[in-house]
Amino acid sequence: MRLRFVVLALLVATPLRAQTGSASDVMATAVGAYRDLEFDRAASLLRRVLAAPLATELADTARARALAYLGAAEHYRGQPDSAIAVFRRLVELAPDAQPDTLVFPPEVTELYHAVRQSMTVVAVRPRPDTVPARTPPVARDALPAATHLAPPPPPPPVATAPVQAPPPAQTEPSAPATRVTVTVAGLITNVRTGSIAGTAAGFESSVQFRRLAIAVRYAEGGRDLVEGSVALRFMPTSWFSLQAGPHARRYTTLFGAERVVTWRLGGRGDFALVGSSVRGHAMLWRALALAVNVPPGSGSASGAEFGVRLDLGSRPVWFALAYGIDEAQVEGASWRQNVKTLTLTAGLRRR
């Protein structure tokens, strides 16, 4: 009977243990989710690994690493108060810890240093290796009566800054394995070249899955101005992305309809300006191919774009203003074009 009970217990415990996983396995999964930009899932897994019973398996260095990732994940989830609270726990656990600048972008490391500077330590205990060795006590009976000394006073208490126990981790339901972010926005753009100046209205939309995203943009307006693009984006980090795809612009000039098509390859960096609600971006691109119908031919083109974006807190509404400039020229012809654009965008984000 006892043998059957032991076998049954082992059969039940084995799948439970496989489902739970060790602290190192959960930590590795959480780091992978963070690198895949799944910040909600990463935060859930990191809270789990920092709570009992998995927390007992972590050394202080691994716990500090988990707190650094959790603070960054909370920052990108739009939870600044939670990010600050996590970084406070990190400072209390390891005051000398420094988030890796090769892993975390400047906005995360700057937030950590701001939290660290805001915390003050009342006093610091001496390190064990700096305390002088104590001589063994001598029996009082072995000393002459005249040499009996009063026992030394106890050392003064050392004041230390209070360290709050980490709050119990909130258990969450099983997080989704994947996350798809859909963005839909309306836009108004003003396009100026050497021969025309027109305003167009349209839309842009994007779908993001982990590190990959596809974006579509279309607008049309006066002077038969039509502009459209499709871009495939790859995000190796949360603040830098690469994108490639076609871009077409058509408008009417004094010599007829002019059409310019470019295949662009570029890089874009995003950075925080004011907290996590106001962000800026800068993008540079180079044309892999250029085709013009008037005069017919191919050539080269390059450009840049700079902008600022405002997120309305927890609401999925955002506004953006971007300024772009690009130059193109046809080989073997006198045709050269300089285009400046100013675009106002208002959109919704759904996850």
HUGITA-V882939 format. One record per residue. N is the residue number from 1. RES is the residue in one small letter. D_CENTER is the distance of its C-alpha to the mean C-alpha in Angstrom with 1 decimal. Layout:
{{N,RES,D_CENTER} {N,RES,D_CENTER}}
//
This chain:
{{1,m,56.0} {2,r,53.7} {3,l,52.7} {4,r,51.6} {5,f,49.5} {6,v,47.7} {7,v,47.1} {8,l,45.7} {9,a,43.4} {10,l,42.0} {11,l,41.5} {12,v,39.6} {13,a,37.5} {14,t,36.5} {15,p,34.5} {16,l,33.0} {17,r,31.8} {18,a,30.4} {19,q,28.5} {20,t,27.2} {21,g,26.2} {22,s,26.1} {23,a,23.4} {24,s,22.4} {25,d,22.2} {26,v,20.0} {27,m,17.7} {28,a,17.6} {29,t,16.9} {30,a,14.0} {31,v,12.4} {32,g,13.2} {33,a,11.7} {34,y,8.3} {35,r,8.8} {36,d,10.2} {37,l,7.2} {38,e,9.8} {39,f,8.1} {40,d,11.6} {41,r,13.5} {42,a,11.6} {43,a,12.2} {44,s,15.8} {45,l,16.5} {46,l,15.4} {47,r,17.6} {48,r,20.3} {49,v,20.3} {50,l,20.5} {51,a,23.5} {52,a,27.0} {53,p,28.3} {54,l,25.5} {55,a,24.6} {56,t,28.1} {57,e,27.3} {58,l,24.6} {59,a,25.5} {60,d,24.1} {61,t,21.9} {62,a,20.4} {63,r,20.0} {64,a,18.2} {65,r,15.8} {66,a,15.2} {67,l,14.7} {68,a,12.1} {69,y,10.0} {70,l,11.0} {71,g,10.2} {72,a,6.5} {73,a,6.8} {74,e,9.1} {75,h,7.3} {76,y,5.0} {77,r,8.5} {78,g,10.2} {79,q,12.2} {80,p,12.6} {81,d,15.9} {82,s,14.8} {83,a,12.0} {84,i,15.0} {85,a,17.4} {86,v,15.5} {87,f,15.3} {88,r,19.0} {89,r,19.8} {90,l,18.2} {91,v,20.4} {92,e,23.4} {93,l,23.1} {94,a,22.5} {95,p,23.1} {96,d,22.9} {97,a,19.5} {98,q,17.1} {99,p,13.5} {100,d,13.5} {101,t,12.5} {102,l,12.7} {103,v,9.9} {104,f,7.5} {105,p,7.2} {106,p,10.0} {107,e,8.7} {108,v,7.9} {109,t,11.2} {110,e,13.0} {111,l,12.4} {112,y,13.7} {113,h,16.6} {114,a,17.5} {115,v,17.8} {116,r,19.8} {117,q,22.1} {118,s,22.8} {119,m,24.2} {120,t,27.8} {121,v,29.8} {122,v,33.5} {123,a,34.9} {124,v,34.0} {125,r,36.1} {126,p,37.7} {127,r,36.6} {128,p,39.1} {129,d,40.2} {130,t,41.2} {131,v,43.6} {132,p,47.2} {133,a,49.1} {134,r,51.7} {135,t,55.3} {136,p,57.0} {137,p,59.0} {138,v,62.8} {139,a,65.1} {140,r,66.8} {141,d,70.2} {142,a,70.2} {143,l,70.0} {144,p,73.0} {145,a,73.2} {146,a,72.8} {147,t,69.5} {148,h,67.9} {149,l,65.0} {150,a,63.0} {151,p,59.7} {152,p,56.8} {153,p,54.8} {154,p,51.5} {155,p,48.4} {156,p,46.7} {157,p,43.7} {158,v,40.3} {159,a,37.9} {160,t,34.4} {161,a,31.4} {162,p,31.1} {163,v,28.4} {164,q,27.4} {165,a,27.2} {166,p,23.8} {167,p,24.1} {168,p,24.8} {169,a,22.0} {170,q,22.1} {171,t,23.0} {172,e,21.6} {173,p,23.2} {174,s,22.2} {175,a,18.8} {176,p,19.0} {177,a,18.5} {178,t,16.9} {179,r,15.2} {180,v,16.2} {181,t,14.8} {182,v,17.7} {183,t,17.8} {184,v,21.3} {185,a,22.2} {186,g,25.4} {187,l,25.9} {188,i,28.6} {189,t,28.9} {190,n,31.5} {191,v,32.6} {192,r,34.9} {193,t,36.8} {194,g,40.0} {195,s,42.1} {196,i,40.3} {197,a,38.1} {198,g,36.9} {199,t,34.6} {200,a,33.1} {201,a,31.3} {202,g,29.3} {203,f,26.2} {204,e,23.0} {205,s,21.2} {206,s,18.5} {207,v,17.8} {208,q,14.7} {209,f,15.2} {210,r,12.6} {211,r,12.0} {212,l,15.0} {213,a,15.9} {214,i,19.2} {215,a,19.9} {216,v,23.4} {217,r,24.9} {218,y,28.5} {219,a,30.5} {220,e,34.2} {221,g,36.5} {222,g,39.6} {223,r,41.5} {224,d,40.5} {225,l,36.9} {226,v,34.7} {227,e,31.2} {228,g,29.1} {229,s,26.3} {230,v,24.5} {231,a,21.4} {232,l,19.8} {233,r,16.2} {234,f,14.4} {235,m,10.7} {236,p,10.8} {237,t,7.3} {238,s,4.1} {239,w,6.1} {240,f,9.5} {241,s,11.9} {242,l,15.6} {243,q,18.1} {244,a,21.8} {245,g,24.6} {246,p,27.7} {247,h,28.2} {248,a,31.7} {249,r,33.4} {250,r,37.0} {251,y,39.2} {252,t,42.9} {253,t,44.5} {254,l,48.2} {255,f,48.6} {256,g,47.2} {257,a,43.9} {258,e,41.4} {259,r,38.5} {260,v,35.7} {261,v,33.5} {262,t,30.8} {263,w,28.6} {264,r,25.5} {265,l,22.9} {266,g,20.1} {267,g,16.7} {268,r,14.2} {269,g,11.7} {270,d,9.6} {271,f,9.5} {272,a,10.2} {273,l,14.0} {274,v,15.0} {275,g,12.9} {276,s,10.3} {277,s,13.2} {278,v,14.1} {279,r,12.0} {280,g,13.8} {281,h,13.8} {282,a,16.3} {283,m,17.7} {284,l,20.7} {285,w,22.8} {286,r,26.1} {287,a,28.6} {288,l,29.7} {289,a,32.7} {290,l,34.4} {291,a,37.3} {292,v,39.4} {293,n,42.5} {294,v,44.3} {295,p,45.3} {296,p,44.5} {297,g,42.6} {298,s,39.3} {299,g,37.5} {300,s,34.3} {301,a,31.5} {302,s,28.3} {303,g,26.1} {304,a,23.1} {305,e,21.2} {306,f,19.6} {307,g,18.4} {308,v,17.0} {309,r,15.6} {310,l,16.4} {311,d,15.1} {312,l,17.9} {313,g,16.3} {314,s,16.7} {315,r,18.7} {316,p,17.5} {317,v,19.1} {318,w,17.7} {319,f,19.6} {320,a,19.0} {321,l,21.4} {322,a,21.4} {323,y,24.1} {324,g,24.9} {325,i,27.7} {326,d,29.1} {327,e,32.3} {328,a,34.4} {329,q,37.8} {330,v,40.3} {331,e,41.9} {332,g,45.6} {333,a,45.7} {334,s,45.5} {335,w,42.8} {336,r,39.7} {337,q,37.2} {338,n,34.7} {339,v,32.6} {340,k,30.6} {341,t,28.5} {342,l,27.2} {343,t,25.3} {344,l,24.5} {345,t,22.4} {346,a,22.2} {347,g,20.6} {348,l,19.6} {349,r,16.7} {350,r,17.7} {351,r,16.1}}
//
